[in-house]
Amino acid sequence: MAYTDEQVNLSLSFITSNGGYQTQHDPALTYEKIQKSLSLSPVTKNIYDNIVFGPAVLRKSHNEGNLDYDDYMFFIVESKVQPGCYKVAIRSTTSDLNAFEDIDVLQTSPWNTIDSVAPDDARISHGMMLTTTDIIGMTSNNLPAEGKTLAGFFKDILESSAEPITITVCGHSMAGTLVPLIGLYLITELNSDRATVNVFSAAGTTAGNAAYAVYAKERLNSRLTRLANDKDVVTKAFSKQGLIELATLYEPDIVESIVFKSLAYLAAEFLGVYEYTHTASPQAFDTPINPAFPTYATQYPYQHGTAYLEHFNLKMVVLDEAPQTDEDIVIVSTH
């Protein structure tokens, strides 16, 4: 079966969950799990199953315990049939720190402290600034790119060859919020007409204010693909209109309490002053309410995760071992 580029990008975004809930900080083990997943998943097998960078894995200071997970992880694969075509896959929310950064939106930071050509009034949430800073400073924990940063890896490639390269940065959920920022950073940092940077963002929130959104849209233009399920709670945050929509998102099938609706309207008014805005109109789809999940709390995870796979006709299985299966995406082990 031939897969579309969007199916590959979405699959890589989900494959990042390999080793996500691994209590030991062991980048070599994380690499092993991801490599098995890439080799077993029909969507990546024999094309995007060679890790050329990473994974880069970072665990910030935590107390020892069962809830200690790596905070950030990303890796890069290169196409075996299209040399010079790279995909950067970034993991989504895993740790408590990530969860805090997701909602750390009451402070904003100037985006041009990272992207020097951005306008002064373009601001992003404090949480996304912290995350972006950590990601761009991380280095590969494994060969063949051990010790290199994300930008450093691609700069070395551009310096060693006159051939053009294509980079696609892809992610889902928190990573879906993050990847436009990383894409913009790479465009400015590499500053090369031989490097085309694309962004594939699925199920992300708003990263910054209206000025940032205008800048990102102009700079990325058609190179940005933003997927949004109309019934996905996460894609509604943190814009004023999106938060208002949360109050009645699953009605009439699932009706929330007056308290919940009041909180949604209050959040919309409170956060409205920050002007959080999506970077581009989405490639939108509308998944029907799944009656197997009769509450808001159970419907939300389905609409935020499985619905994206179903929309792209992808099937995923999570296994502790690594036998051959017929599913499109094989997650070997999240633990």
Secondary structure, 3 states (H helix, E strand, C coil): CCCCHHHHHHHHHHHCCCCCCCCCCCHHHHHHHHHHHHHHCCCCCCCCCCEEEEEEEECCCCCCCCCCCCCEEEEEEECCCCCCEEEEEECCCCCHHHHHHHCCCCCEEEHHHCCCCCCCCCEEEHHHHHHHHHHHHCEECCCCCECCEHHHHHHHHHHHCCCCEEEEEEEECHHHHHHHHHHHHHHHHHCCCCEEEEEEEECCCCCECHHHHHHHHHHHHHHEEEEEECCCCHHHCCCHHHHHHHCCCCCCCCCCCHHHHHHHHHHHHHHHHHCCECCCCCEEECCCCCCCCCCHHHHHHHHHCHHHHHHCCCCEEECCCCCCCCCCEEECCCC
